[in-house]
């Protein structure tokens, strides 16, 4: 009787560990997506500045 209970506990721990790892990977993915979006915004702002500078120098 103790062996099946031990097996169940081990299996439960394995499942909890797998869920925990999946959660960490999901958080890492969200962080990576947010970092990518931030970099995209930086590039967009830089491009806007360059376009404005180019248009100002074209009118000079």
N, CA, C, O and CB atoms as a CASP TS submission, in Angstrom:
PFRMAT TS
TARGET T0000
AUTHOR 0000-0000-0000
METHOD Language model
MODEL 1
PARENT N/A
ATOM      1  N   UNK     1       0.822  -1.194   0.000  1.00  0.00           N
ATOM      2  CA  UNK     1       0.000   0.000   0.000  1.00  0.00           C
ATOM      3  C   UNK     1       0.870   1.264   0.000  1.00  0.00           C
ATOM      4  O   UNK     1       0.507   2.266  -0.615  1.00  0.00           O
ATOM      5  CB  UNK     1      -0.938  -0.005   1.211  1.00  0.00           C
ATOM      6  N   UNK     2       2.001   1.219   0.678  1.00  0.00           N
ATOM      7  CA  UNK     2       2.867   2.394   0.758  1.00  0.00           C
ATOM      8  C   UNK     2       3.527   2.693  -0.583  1.00  0.00           C
ATOM      9  O   UNK     2       3.776   3.855  -0.903  1.00  0.00           O
ATOM     10  CB  UNK     2       3.935   2.193   1.831  1.00  0.00           C
ATOM     11  N   UNK     3       3.812   1.663  -1.366  1.00  0.00           N
ATOM     12  CA  UNK     3       4.487   1.871  -2.647  1.00  0.00           C
ATOM     13  C   UNK     3       3.605   2.659  -3.622  1.00  0.00           C
ATOM     14  O   UNK     3       4.089   3.627  -4.208  1.00  0.00           O
ATOM     15  CB  UNK     3       4.877   0.523  -3.263  1.00  0.00           C
ATOM     16  N   UNK     4       2.329   2.288  -3.823  1.00  0.00           N
ATOM     17  CA  UNK     4       1.508   3.102  -4.723  1.00  0.00           C
ATOM     18  C   UNK     4       1.373   4.550  -4.240  1.00  0.00           C
ATOM     19  O   UNK     4       1.348   5.476  -5.050  1.00  0.00           O
ATOM     20  CB  UNK     4       0.124   2.479  -4.866  1.00  0.00           C
ATOM     21  N   UNK     5       1.288   4.743  -2.923  1.00  0.00           N
ATOM     22  CA  UNK     5       1.189   6.094  -2.384  1.00  0.00           C
ATOM     23  C   UNK     5       2.467   6.875  -2.678  1.00  0.00           C
ATOM     24  O   UNK     5       2.413   8.045  -3.055  1.00  0.00           O
ATOM     25  CB  UNK     5       0.919   6.056  -0.868  1.00  0.00           C
ATOM     26  N   UNK     6       3.606   6.228  -2.504  1.00  0.00           N
ATOM     27  CA  UNK     6       4.882   6.866  -2.802  1.00  0.00           C
ATOM     28  C   UNK     6       4.976   7.189  -4.289  1.00  0.00           C
ATOM     29  O   UNK     6       5.439   8.264  -4.670  1.00  0.00           O
ATOM     30  CB  UNK     6       6.054   5.965  -2.373  1.00  0.00           C
ATOM     31  N   UNK     7       4.534   6.257  -5.120  1.00  0.00           N
ATOM     32  CA  UNK     7       4.548   6.500  -6.566  1.00  0.00           C
ATOM     33  C   UNK     7       3.656   7.686  -6.920  1.00  0.00           C
ATOM     34  O   UNK     7       4.020   8.525  -7.744  1.00  0.00           O
ATOM     35  CB  UNK     7       4.089   5.243  -7.332  1.00  0.00           C
ATOM     36  N   UNK     8       2.495   7.746  -6.295  1.00  0.00           N
ATOM     37  CA  UNK     8       1.587   8.866  -6.552  1.00  0.00           C
ATOM     38  C   UNK     8       2.216  10.190  -6.127  1.00  0.00           C
ATOM     39  O   UNK     8       2.102  11.195  -6.829  1.00  0.00           O
ATOM     40  CB  UNK     8       0.255   8.657  -5.815  1.00  0.00           C
ATOM     41  N   UNK     9       2.877  10.182  -4.982  1.00  0.00           N
ATOM     42  CA  UNK     9       3.544  11.402  -4.519  1.00  0.00           C
ATOM     43  C   UNK     9       4.676  11.820  -5.458  1.00  0.00           C
ATOM     44  O   UNK     9       4.849  13.002  -5.754  1.00  0.00           O
ATOM     45  CB  UNK     9       4.090  11.199  -3.106  1.00  0.00           C
ATOM     46  N   UNK    10       5.434  10.841  -5.914  1.00  0.00           N
ATOM     47  CA  UNK    10       6.514  11.142  -6.853  1.00  0.00           C
ATOM     48  C   UNK    10       5.956  11.702  -8.155  1.00  0.00           C
ATOM     49  O   UNK    10       6.484  12.670  -8.701  1.00  0.00           O
ATOM     50  CB  UNK    10       7.350   9.887  -7.133  1.00  0.00           C
ATOM     51  N   UNK    11       4.890  11.086  -8.644  1.00  0.00           N
ATOM     52  CA  UNK    11       4.260  11.549  -9.885  1.00  0.00           C
ATOM     53  C   UNK    11       3.696  12.965  -9.705  1.00  0.00           C
ATOM     54  O   UNK    11       3.819  13.814 -10.588  1.00  0.00           O
ATOM     55  CB  UNK    11       3.135  10.571 -10.320  1.00  0.00           C
ATOM     56  N   UNK    12       3.081  13.196  -8.554  1.00  0.00           N
ATOM     57  CA  UNK    12       2.541  14.527  -8.264  1.00  0.00           C
ATOM     58  C   UNK    12       3.664  15.556  -8.249  1.00  0.00           C
ATOM     59  O   UNK    12       3.518  16.644  -8.807  1.00  0.00           O
ATOM     60  CB  UNK    12       1.789  14.532  -6.912  1.00  0.00           C
ATOM     61  N   UNK    13       4.780  15.218  -7.615  1.00  0.00           N
ATOM     62  CA  UNK    13       5.931  16.126  -7.581  1.00  0.00           C
ATOM     63  C   UNK    13       6.491  16.378  -8.978  1.00  0.00           C
ATOM     64  O   UNK    13       6.868  17.503  -9.306  1.00  0.00           O
ATOM     65  CB  UNK    13       7.026  15.558  -6.679  1.00  0.00           C
ATOM     66  N   UNK    14       6.543  15.326  -9.803  1.00  0.00           N
ATOM     67  CA  UNK    14       7.013  15.488 -11.183  1.00  0.00           C
ATOM     68  C   UNK    14       6.097  16.431 -11.956  1.00  0.00           C
ATOM     69  O   UNK    14       6.566  17.296 -12.695  1.00  0.00           O
ATOM     70  CB  UNK    14       7.090  14.121 -11.894  1.00  0.00           C
ATOM     71  N   UNK    15       4.788  16.258 -11.781  1.00  0.00           N
ATOM     72  CA  UNK    15       3.828  17.123 -12.471  1.00  0.00           C
ATOM     73  C   UNK    15       3.932  18.566 -11.989  1.00  0.00           C
ATOM     74  O   UNK    15       3.893  19.497 -12.794  1.00  0.00           O
ATOM     75  CB  UNK    15       2.403  16.606 -12.265  1.00  0.00           C
ATOM     76  N   UNK    16       4.064  18.753 -10.676  1.00  0.00           N
ATOM     77  CA  UNK    16       4.217  20.105 -10.140  1.00  0.00           C
ATOM     78  C   UNK    16       5.491  20.766 -10.662  1.00  0.00           C
ATOM     79  O   UNK    16       5.503  21.958 -10.971  1.00  0.00           O
ATOM     80  CB  UNK    16       4.232  20.070  -8.607  1.00  0.00           C
ATOM     81  N   UNK    17       6.551  19.987 -10.754  1.00  0.00           N
ATOM     82  CA  UNK    17       7.809  20.505 -11.284  1.00  0.00           C
ATOM     83  C   UNK    17       7.643  20.910 -12.749  1.00  0.00           C
ATOM     84  O   UNK    17       8.124  21.965 -13.161  1.00  0.00           O
ATOM     85  CB  UNK    17       8.930  19.455 -11.139  1.00  0.00           C
ATOM     86  N   UNK    18       6.965  20.074 -13.530  1.00  0.00           N
ATOM     87  CA  UNK    18       6.747  20.378 -14.945  1.00  0.00           C
ATOM     88  C   UNK    18       5.903  21.645 -15.109  1.00  0.00           C
ATOM     89  O   UNK    18       6.190  22.486 -15.961  1.00  0.00           O
ATOM     90  CB  UNK    18       6.064  19.191 -15.649  1.00  0.00           C
ATOM     91  N   UNK    19       4.868  21.769 -14.293  1.00  0.00           N
ATOM     92  CA  UNK    19       4.020  22.965 -14.351  1.00  0.00           C
ATOM     93  C   UNK    19       4.829  24.201 -13.961  1.00  0.00           C
ATOM     94  O   UNK    19       4.695  25.257 -14.579  1.00  0.00           O
ATOM     95  CB  UNK    19       2.787  22.811 -13.419  1.00  0.00           C
ATOM     96  N   UNK    20       5.660  24.066 -12.945  1.00  0.00           N
ATOM     97  CA  UNK    20       6.503  25.175 -12.503  1.00  0.00           C
ATOM     98  C   UNK    20       7.468  25.602 -13.610  1.00  0.00           C
ATOM     99  O   UNK    20       7.630  26.795 -13.865  1.00  0.00           O
ATOM    100  CB  UNK    20       7.286  24.783 -11.240  1.00  0.00           C
ATOM    101  N   UNK    21       8.102  24.639 -14.262  1.00  0.00           N
ATOM    102  CA  UNK    21       9.018  24.946 -15.364  1.00  0.00           C
ATOM    103  C   UNK    21       8.281  25.630 -16.506  1.00  0.00           C
ATOM    104  O   UNK    21       8.792  26.579 -17.101  1.00  0.00           O
ATOM    105  CB  UNK    21       9.700  23.667 -15.869  1.00  0.00           C
ATOM    106  N   UNK    22       7.074  25.147 -16.813  1.00  0.00           N
ATOM    107  CA  UNK    22       6.279  25.762 -17.879  1.00  0.00           C
ATOM    108  C   UNK    22       5.930  27.204 -17.520  1.00  0.00           C
ATOM    109  O   UNK    22       5.944  28.083 -18.381  1.00  0.00           O
ATOM    110  CB  UNK    22       4.992  24.950 -18.136  1.00  0.00           C
ATOM    111  N   UNK    23       5.620  27.441 -16.257  1.00  0.00           N
ATOM    112  CA  UNK    23       5.318  28.799 -15.812  1.00  0.00           C
ATOM    113  C   UNK    23       6.509  29.723 -15.957  1.00  0.00           C
ATOM    114  O   UNK    23       6.363  30.865 -16.393  1.00  0.00           O
ATOM    115  CB  UNK    23       4.856  28.787 -14.376  1.00  0.00           C
ATOM    116  N   UNK    24       7.683  29.240 -15.596  1.00  0.00           N
ATOM    117  CA  UNK    24       8.904  30.040 -15.727  1.00  0.00           C
ATOM    118  C   UNK    24       9.168  30.341 -17.199  1.00  0.00           C
ATOM    119  O   UNK    24       9.533  31.463 -17.547  1.00  0.00           O
ATOM    120  CB  UNK    24      10.118  29.306 -15.097  1.00  0.00           C
ATOM    121  N   UNK    25       8.986  29.346 -18.063  1.00  0.00           N
ATOM    122  CA  UNK    25       9.196  29.570 -19.496  1.00  0.00           C
ATOM    123  C   UNK    25       8.187  30.569 -20.044  1.00  0.00           C
ATOM    124  O   UNK    25       8.530  31.391 -20.894  1.00  0.00           O
ATOM    125  CB  UNK    25       9.098  28.246 -20.269  1.00  0.00           C
ATOM    126  N   UNK    26       6.958  30.508 -19.570  1.00  0.00           N
ATOM    127  CA  UNK    26       5.940  31.466 -20.012  1.00  0.00           C
ATOM    128  C   UNK    26       6.314  32.883 -19.583  1.00  0.00           C
ATOM    129  O   UNK    26       6.164  33.830 -20.354  1.00  0.00           O
ATOM    130  CB  UNK    26       4.556  31.085 -19.446  1.00  0.00           C
ATOM    131  N   UNK    27       6.798  33.021 -18.360  1.00  0.00           N
ATOM    132  CA  UNK    27       7.229  34.342 -17.877  1.00  0.00           C
ATOM    133  C   UNK    27       8.411  34.840 -18.702  1.00  0.00           C
ATOM    134  O   UNK    27       8.465  36.017 -19.060  1.00  0.00           O
ATOM    135  CB  UNK    27       7.610  34.283 -16.372  1.00  0.00           C
ATOM    136  N   UNK    28       9.360  33.952 -19.007  1.00  0.00           N
ATOM    137  CA  UNK    28      10.502  34.331 -19.841  1.00  0.00           C
ATOM    138  C   UNK    28      10.039  34.790 -21.216  1.00  0.00           C
ATOM    139  O   UNK    28      10.564  35.763 -21.757  1.00  0.00           O
ATOM    140  CB  UNK    28      11.481  33.157 -19.979  1.00  0.00           C
ATOM    141  N   UNK    29       9.060  34.096 -21.782  1.00  0.00           N
ATOM    142  CA  UNK    29       8.539  34.455 -23.098  1.00  0.00           C
ATOM    143  C   UNK    29       7.861  35.823 -23.060  1.00  0.00           C
ATOM    144  O   UNK    29       8.054  36.642 -23.959  1.00  0.00           O
ATOM    145  CB  UNK    29       7.553  33.387 -23.592  1.00  0.00           C
ATOM    146  N   UNK    30       7.078  36.064 -22.030  1.00  0.00           N
ATOM    147  CA  UNK    30       6.412  37.365 -21.888  1.00  0.00           C
ATOM    148  C   UNK    30       7.456  38.475 -21.767  1.00  0.00           C
ATOM    149  O   UNK    30       7.319  39.531 -22.385  1.00  0.00           O
ATOM    150  CB  UNK    30       5.469  37.369 -20.651  1.00  0.00           C
ATOM    151  N   UNK    31       8.493  38.234 -20.973  1.00  0.00           N
ATOM    152  CA  UNK    31       9.563  39.226 -20.814  1.00  0.00           C
ATOM    153  C   UNK    31      10.254  39.490 -22.154  1.00  0.00           C
ATOM    154  O   UNK    31      10.535  40.639 -22.498  1.00  0.00           O
ATOM    155  CB  UNK    31      10.597  38.745 -19.765  1.00  0.00           C
ATOM    156  N   UNK    32      10.525  38.421 -22.906  1.00  0.00           N
ATOM    157  CA  UNK    32      11.178  38.577 -24.207  1.00  0.00           C
ATOM    158  C   UNK    32      10.292  39.367 -25.165  1.00  0.00           C
ATOM    159  O   UNK    32      10.782  40.221 -25.905  1.00  0.00           O
ATOM    160  CB  UNK    32      11.517  37.202 -24.809  1.00  0.00           C
ATOM    161  N   UNK    33       8.988  39.084 -25.154  1.00  0.00           N
ATOM    162  CA  UNK    33       8.064  39.816 -26.023  1.00  0.00           C
ATOM    163  C   UNK    33       8.019  41.296 -25.646  1.00  0.00           C
ATOM    164  O   UNK    33       8.004  42.161 -26.521  1.00  0.00           O
ATOM    165  CB  UNK    33       6.654  39.206 -25.944  1.00  0.00           C
ATOM    166  N   UNK    34       7.997  41.584 -24.355  1.00  0.00           N
ATOM    167  CA  UNK    34       7.975  42.978 -23.903  1.00  0.00           C
ATOM    168  C   UNK    34       9.273  43.688 -24.277  1.00  0.00           C
ATOM    169  O   UNK    34       9.250  44.847 -24.693  1.00  0.00           O
ATOM    170  CB  UNK    34       7.751  43.048 -22.379  1.00  0.00           C
ATOM    171  N   UNK    35      10.392  43.006 -24.133  1.00  0.00           N
ATOM    172  CA  UNK    35      11.685  43.589 -24.498  1.00  0.00           C
ATOM    173  C   UNK    35      11.741  43.874 -25.995  1.00  0.00           C
ATOM    174  O   UNK    35      12.247  44.912 -26.419  1.00  0.00           O
ATOM    175  CB  UNK    35      12.838  42.650 -24.092  1.00  0.00           C
ATOM    176  N   UNK    36      11.215  42.939 -26.793  1.00  0.00           N
ATOM    177  CA  UNK    36      11.186  43.116 -28.242  1.00  0.00           C
ATOM    178  C   UNK    36      10.312  44.312 -28.612  1.00  0.00           C
ATOM    179  O   UNK    36      10.687  45.119 -29.462  1.00  0.00           O
ATOM    180  CB  UNK    36      10.671  41.838 -28.936  1.00  0.00           C
ATOM    181  N   UNK    37       9.149  44.426 -27.974  1.00  0.00           N
ATOM    182  CA  UNK    37       8.251  45.552 -28.246  1.00  0.00           C
ATOM    183  C   UNK    37       8.923  46.875 -27.878  1.00  0.00           C
ATOM    184  O   UNK    37       8.777  47.869 -28.590  1.00  0.00           O
ATOM    185  CB  UNK    37       6.927  45.390 -27.465  1.00  0.00           C
ATOM    186  N   UNK    38       9.648  46.882 -26.781  1.00  0.00           N
ATOM    187  CA  UNK    38      10.366  48.090 -26.375  1.00  0.00           C
ATOM    188  C   UNK    38      11.416  48.471 -27.414  1.00  0.00           C
ATOM    189  O   UNK    38      11.550  49.643 -27.765  1.00  0.00           O
ATOM    190  CB  UNK    38      11.028  47.886 -25.003  1.00  0.00           C
ATOM    191  N   UNK    39      12.154  47.486 -27.904  1.00  0.00           N
ATOM    192  CA  UNK    39      13.162  47.758 -28.934  1.00  0.00           C
ATOM    193  C   UNK    39      12.504  48.258 -30.216  1.00  0.00           C
ATOM    194  O   UNK    39      13.026  49.160 -30.871  1.00  0.00           O
ATOM    195  CB  UNK    39      13.993  46.494 -29.224  1.00  0.00           C
ATOM    196  N   UNK    40      11.362  47.680 -30.576  1.00  0.00           N
ATOM    197  CA  UNK    40      10.633  48.157 -31.756  1.00  0.00           C
ATOM    198  C   UNK    40      10.234  49.618 -31.588  1.00  0.00           C
ATOM    199  O   UNK    40      10.347  50.410 -32.524  1.00  0.00           O
ATOM    200  CB  UNK    40       9.383  47.291 -32.009  1.00  0.00           C
ATOM    201  N   UNK    41       9.771  49.971 -30.404  1.00  0.00           N
ATOM    202  CA  UNK    41       9.388  51.361 -30.140  1.00  0.00           C
ATOM    203  C   UNK    41      10.586  52.294 -30.244  1.00  0.00           C
ATOM    204  O   UNK    41      10.480  53.394 -30.786  1.00  0.00           O
ATOM    205  CB  UNK    41       8.750  51.484 -28.754  1.00  0.00           C
ATOM    206  N   UNK    42      11.730  51.849 -29.721  1.00  0.00           N
ATOM    207  CA  UNK    42      12.941  52.671 -29.809  1.00  0.00           C
ATOM    208  C   UNK    42      13.321  52.910 -31.270  1.00  0.00           C
ATOM    209  O   UNK    42      13.671  54.026 -31.653  1.00  0.00           O
ATOM    210  CB  UNK    42      14.111  51.997 -29.057  1.00  0.00           C
ATOM    211  N   UNK    43      13.250  51.858 -32.074  1.00  0.00           N
ATOM    212  CA  UNK    43      13.586  51.976 -33.497  1.00  0.00           C
ATOM    213  C   UNK    43      12.607  52.913 -34.191  1.00  0.00           C
ATOM    214  O   UNK    43      13.009  53.751 -34.999  1.00  0.00           O
ATOM    215  CB  UNK    43      13.576  50.588 -34.180  1.00  0.00           C
ATOM    216  N   UNK    44      11.340  52.774 -33.879  1.00  0.00           N
ATOM    217  CA  UNK    44      10.312  53.629 -34.480  1.00  0.00           C
ATOM    218  C   UNK    44      10.548  55.098 -34.134  1.00  0.00           C
ATOM    219  O   UNK    44      10.445  55.968 -34.998  1.00  0.00           O
ATOM    220  CB  UNK    44       8.914  53.197 -34.012  1.00  0.00           C
ATOM    221  N   UNK    45      10.862  55.367 -32.884  1.00  0.00           N
ATOM    222  CA  UNK    45      11.137  56.745 -32.459  1.00  0.00           C
ATOM    223  C   UNK    45      12.380  57.279 -33.171  1.00  0.00           C
ATOM    224  O   UNK    45      12.390  58.417 -33.641  1.00  0.00           O
ATOM    225  CB  UNK    45      11.327  56.818 -30.920  1.00  0.00           C
ATOM    226  N   UNK    46      13.417  56.460 -33.249  1.00  0.00           N
ATOM    227  CA  UNK    46      14.648  56.881 -33.923  1.00  0.00           C
ATOM    228  C   UNK    46      14.385  57.174 -35.398  1.00  0.00           C
ATOM    229  O   UNK    46      14.906  58.147 -35.944  1.00  0.00           O
ATOM    230  CB  UNK    46      15.737  55.800 -33.783  1.00  0.00           C
ATOM    231  N   UNK    47      13.580  56.337 -36.039  1.00  0.00           N
ATOM    232  CA  UNK    47      13.254  56.570 -37.451  1.00  0.00           C
ATOM    233  C   UNK    47      12.458  57.864 -37.617  1.00  0.00           C
ATOM    234  O   UNK    47      12.706  58.626 -38.551  1.00  0.00           O
ATOM    235  CB  UNK    47      12.456  55.380 -38.025  1.00  0.00           C
ATOM    236  N   UNK    48      11.511  58.114 -36.723  1.00  0.00           N
ATOM    237  CA  UNK    48      10.738  59.360 -36.779  1.00  0.00           C
ATOM    238  C   UNK    48      11.654  60.574 -36.654  1.00  0.00           C
ATOM    239  O   UNK    48      11.488  61.560 -37.373  1.00  0.00           O
ATOM    240  CB  UNK    48       9.674  59.385 -35.667  1.00  0.00           C
ATOM    241  N   UNK    49      12.613  60.500 -35.745  1.00  0.00           N
ATOM    242  CA  UNK    49      13.558  61.604 -35.556  1.00  0.00           C
ATOM    243  C   UNK    49      14.387  61.815 -36.819  1.00  0.00           C
ATOM    244  O   UNK    49      14.595  62.950 -37.250  1.00  0.00           O
ATOM    245  CB  UNK    49      14.483  61.330 -34.349  1.00  0.00           C
ATOM    246  N   UNK    50      14.861  60.717 -37.412  1.00  0.00           N
ATOM    247  CA  UNK    50      15.662  60.832 -38.635  1.00  0.00           C
ATOM    248  C   UNK    50      14.853  61.438 -39.774  1.00  0.00           C
ATOM    249  O   UNK    50      15.360  62.277 -40.517  1.00  0.00           O
ATOM    250  CB  UNK    50      16.201  59.462 -39.051  1.00  0.00           C
ATOM    251  N   UNK    51      13.605  61.020 -39.915  1.00  0.00           N
ATOM    252  CA  UNK    51      12.747  61.560 -40.977  1.00  0.00           C
ATOM    253  C   UNK    51      12.517  63.053 -40.760  1.00  0.00           C
ATOM    254  O   UNK    51      12.571  63.834 -41.710  1.00  0.00           O
ATOM    255  CB  UNK    51      11.393  60.809 -41.025  1.00  0.00           C
ATOM    256  N   UNK    52      12.262  63.450 -39.521  1.00  0.00           N
ATOM    257  CA  UNK    52      12.044  64.870 -39.228  1.00  0.00           C
ATOM    258  C   UNK    52      13.307  65.683 -39.497  1.00  0.00           C
ATOM    259  O   UNK    52      13.237  66.782 -40.047  1.00  0.00           O
ATOM    260  CB  UNK    52      11.598  65.056 -37.768  1.00  0.00           C
ATOM    261  N   UNK    53      14.471  65.136 -39.105  1.00  0.00           N
ATOM    262  CA  UNK    53      15.730  65.836 -39.367  1.00  0.00           C
ATOM    263  C   UNK    53      15.970  65.958 -40.867  1.00  0.00           C
ATOM    264  O   UNK    53      16.408  67.002 -41.350  1.00  0.00           O
ATOM    265  CB  UNK    53      16.910  65.104 -38.697  1.00  0.00           C
ATOM    266  N   UNK    54      15.681  64.888 -41.600  1.00  0.00           N
ATOM    267  CA  UNK    54      15.880  64.909 -43.049  1.00  0.00           C
ATOM    268  C   UNK    54      14.950  65.929 -43.699  1.00  0.00           C
ATOM    269  O   UNK    54      15.356  66.654 -44.608  1.00  0.00           O
ATOM    270  CB  UNK    54      15.642  63.510 -43.650  1.00  0.00           C
ATOM    271  N   UNK    55      13.713  65.984 -43.238  1.00  0.00           N
ATOM    272  CA  UNK    55      12.780  66.944 -43.837  1.00  0.00           C
ATOM    273  C   UNK    55      13.164  68.377 -43.477  1.00  0.00           C
ATOM    274  O   UNK    55      12.972  69.287 -44.284  1.00  0.00           O
ATOM    275  CB  UNK    55      11.340  66.653 -43.377  1.00  0.00           C
ATOM    276  N   UNK    56      13.700  68.588 -42.286  1.00  0.00           N
ATOM    277  CA  UNK    56      14.149  69.927 -41.905  1.00  0.00           C
ATOM    278  C   UNK    56      15.354  70.363 -42.724  1.00  0.00           C
ATOM    279  O   UNK    56      15.433  71.515 -43.149  1.00  0.00           O
ATOM    280  CB  UNK    56      14.489  69.970 -40.419  1.00  0.00           C
ATOM    281  N   UNK    57      16.301  69.440 -42.950  1.00  0.00           N
ATOM    282  CA  UNK    57      17.477  69.807 -43.736  1.00  0.00           C
ATOM    283  C   UNK    57      17.133  69.946 -45.210  1.00  0.00           C
ATOM    284  O   UNK    57      17.834  70.655 -45.932  1.00  0.00           O
ATOM    285  CB  UNK    57      18.583  68.771 -43.555  1.00  0.00           C
ATOM    286  N   UNK    58      16.078  69.293 -45.679  1.00  0.00           N
ATOM    287  CA  UNK    58      15.671  69.429 -47.076  1.00  0.00           C
ATOM    288  C   UNK    58      15.029  70.793 -47.318  1.00  0.00           C
ATOM    289  O   UNK    58      15.091  71.322 -48.428  1.00  0.00           O
ATOM    290  CB  UNK    58      14.697  68.304 -47.467  1.00  0.00           C
ATOM    291  N   UNK    59      14.420  71.355 -46.293  1.00  0.00           N
ATOM    292  CA  UNK    59      13.780  72.664 -46.443  1.00  0.00           C
ATOM    293  C   UNK    59      14.747  73.817 -46.219  1.00  0.00           C
ATOM    294  O   UNK    59      14.431  74.963 -46.539  1.00  0.00           O
ATOM    295  CB  UNK    59      12.622  72.785 -45.481  1.00  0.00           C
ATOM    296  N   UNK    60      15.931  73.523 -45.670  1.00  0.00           N
ATOM    297  CA  UNK    60      16.926  74.591 -45.424  1.00  0.00           C
ATOM    298  C   UNK    60      17.588  75.043 -46.679  1.00  0.00           C
ATOM    299  O   UNK    60      18.442  75.929 -46.642  1.00  0.00           O
ATOM    300  CB  UNK    60      17.979  74.130 -44.455  1.00  0.00           C
TER
END
